[in-house]
Amino acid sequence: MLKIMNARVIQTGVALVMITLSGSASAGTVWVPTAPTADTLRRLMRTSQAVVTGRLTDVQVEERYEAVVSRITDGQIEQRLATVRSGSGRIAVEQLVFGVHALPAISWSDRTDITPPSLRLDQFNGRLGVWFVHVDSWGVFDSRTSAFWDFDLVNRLLSEIEQSERLPPDLQRLKRAIELSSQAPATPTTQR
């Protein structure tokens, strides 16, 4: 009976190690921050479910620590603390470039031991910019593929594109939305 229990403990340990290794291996190769380019802007315009100008409001952030298995050796389990950081908020829409006007609530969660962090969206609290919104198959805000870009960056990329070609209609709408948001007083409509 004791041998069967030891075998199951070892199988469980091996499974945990494989999960940890596969998660950290993919995490190390998948997440590579890149400098925004005109091609990135075009791709975000093409793939986003909604593009709006607006501000992140009603931000709430929680950070806690959890003990996680970091290594299993010779029947011993080593644990360490991992930071679990989560938050939520809403986009106060000023201009709709395209997509749905009623956006999903924004939430995000990171565990530093499993995956590389997604963008810490709370840093954009109250800042006016362009939101490229992606939702998952459940209709929930996808913090890993959605993006926030400030107006200066988008305007610089739009200028680069205009130097070589006429702006396509979607980028013309984006440029006009930025102009309107920049001129308007700060009274956005909050989406619930």
C-alpha positions in Angstrom: 0.0 0.0 0.0 2.8 2.4 0.9 4.5 1.7 -2.5 1.3 2.7 -4.4 1.0 5.9 -2.4 4.7 6.8 -3.0 4.2 6.1 -6.8 1.2 8.4 -6.9 3.0 11.1 -5.0 5.9 10.9 -7.5 3.5 10.9 -10.5 1.8 14.0 -9.1 5.1 15.6 -8.5 6.3 14.9 -12.1 3.1 16.2 -13.5 3.4 19.4 -11.5 7.0 19.8 -12.7 6.0 19.3 -16.3 3.2 21.8 -16.0 5.5 24.4 -14.4 8.3 23.8 -17.0 5.9 24.0 -19.9 4.3 27.2 -18.6 7.6 28.9 -17.9 9.1 27.8 -21.3 6.2 29.1 -23.2 6.1 32.3 -21.1 9.7 32.9 -21.9 9.2 32.7 -25.6 5.7 34.2 -26.1 5.9 37.5 -24.4 8.3 39.9 -26.1 7.5 43.6 -25.9 8.0 45.3 -29.2 8.1 49.0 -30.3 4.8 50.0 -31.9 5.0 50.5 -35.7 2.7 51.5 -38.4 2.2 47.8 -39.2 1.2 47.2 -35.6 -1.3 50.0 -35.8 -2.8 48.5 -39.0 -3.0 45.1 -37.4 -4.7 46.4 -34.3 -7.2 48.3 -36.4 -7.9 45.1 -38.4 -8.1 42.6 -35.5 -9.8 44.6 -32.6 -13.5 44.1 -31.9 -13.8 47.8 -31.0 -11.5 50.8 -31.2 -12.4 53.8 -29.1 -10.9 56.9 -27.6 -11.4 57.3 -23.9 -10.1 57.0 -20.4 -9.9 54.2 -17.9 -12.1 55.0 -14.9 -13.2 53.3 -11.6 -10.0 51.4 -11.3 -9.6 49.0 -8.4 -6.4 46.9 -7.9 -5.7 44.0 -5.5 -2.3 42.4 -4.9 -1.8 39.3 -2.8 0.8 36.6 -2.4 0.3 32.8 -2.8 2.6 30.0 -2.0 3.4 28.0 -5.2 5.5 24.9 -5.9 8.8 26.0 -7.4 10.7 22.7 -7.4 10.3 19.1 -6.4 13.5 17.2 -5.6 14.0 13.8 -4.0 10.5 13.8 -2.6 10.8 17.3 -1.2 8.6 20.1 -2.4 10.1 23.6 -2.4 7.6 26.5 -2.4 8.0 30.2 -2.9 5.7 33.2 -2.9 4.2 34.4 -6.1 2.5 37.7 -6.6 -1.1 37.6 -7.8 -2.2 41.0 -9.0 -5.7 41.7 -10.3 -7.7 44.7 -11.1 -10.8 46.1 -12.8 -12.2 49.3 -14.3 -14.2 50.7 -17.1 -13.5 52.6 -20.3 -15.2 56.0 -20.4 -15.7 56.3 -24.2 -15.3 59.7 -25.8 -15.3 58.7 -29.5 -16.3 55.4 -31.1 -14.0 54.6 -34.1 -15.7 51.3 -34.8 -17.2 48.4 -33.1 -19.7 48.2 -30.3 -20.4 51.2 -28.1 -21.2 49.2 -25.0 -17.8 47.8 -24.0 -17.3 44.9 -21.5 -16.0 45.7 -18.0 -12.2 45.6 -17.9 -10.5 43.2 -15.6 -7.0 41.6 -15.5 -5.2 39.1 -13.3 -1.5 38.1 -13.3 0.3 35.3 -11.4 4.0 36.0 -11.7 5.0 32.3 -11.3 3.0 31.1 -14.3 2.9 33.6 -17.1 4.6 36.9 -18.0 2.6 39.8 -16.7 -0.1 41.4 -18.9 -0.1 45.1 -19.2 -0.8 46.7 -15.8 -3.8 48.6 -17.0 -4.1 50.7 -13.9 -1.2 52.8 -15.0 -3.6 54.3 -17.6 -6.2 55.4 -15.0 -7.6 58.7 -16.2 -5.3 59.0 -19.3 -6.9 59.9 -22.6 -5.9 57.6 -25.4 -6.9 55.0 -28.0 -8.2 51.6 -26.7 -7.9 48.6 -29.1 -10.4 46.3 -27.4 -10.3 42.5 -27.8 -12.7 40.1 -26.1 -12.5 36.4 -25.6 -15.0 33.8 -26.7 -17.1 34.5 -23.6 -17.4 38.2 -24.4 -15.0 39.2 -21.6 -12.3 41.8 -22.0 -9.0 40.2 -23.0 -6.2 42.0 -21.2 -3.4 40.1 -23.0 -4.4 41.2 -26.5 -6.1 44.5 -25.9 -3.9 47.6 -26.0 -3.9 51.3 -24.9 -1.9 53.8 -27.0 -1.6 57.5 -26.1 -2.6 60.1 -28.7 1.0 61.2 -29.4 2.1 57.8 -30.4 -0.9 57.2 -32.7 -0.6 60.6 -34.3 3.2 60.0 -35.0 2.4 56.7 -36.7 -0.5 58.2 -38.7 1.9 60.9 -39.9 4.4 58.3 -40.9 1.7 56.5 -42.9 0.5 59.7 -44.5 4.0 60.4 -45.8 4.0 57.3 -48.0 0.3 56.9 -48.8 -3.2 58.3 -48.3 -4.8 57.1 -45.1 -7.3 54.3 -45.6 -10.9 55.0 -44.3 -10.4 53.2 -40.9 -7.3 55.2 -40.1 -9.0 58.4 -41.3 -11.8 57.6 -38.7 -9.2 57.0 -36.1 -7.5 60.3 -36.8 -10.8 62.2 -36.7 -11.8 60.6 -33.4 -8.4 61.7 -31.9 -9.0 65.2 -33.1 -12.5 65.3 -31.7 -11.4 63.9 -28.3 -8.5 66.3 -28.1 -10.8 69.2 -28.6 -13.7 68.0 -26.4 -13.9 68.8 -22.7 -13.3 65.9 -20.4 -16.9 64.6 -20.0 -16.9 61.1 -21.3 -19.8 58.7 -21.2 -19.0 55.8 -18.9 -19.9 52.3 -20.2 -21.4 50.0 -17.6 
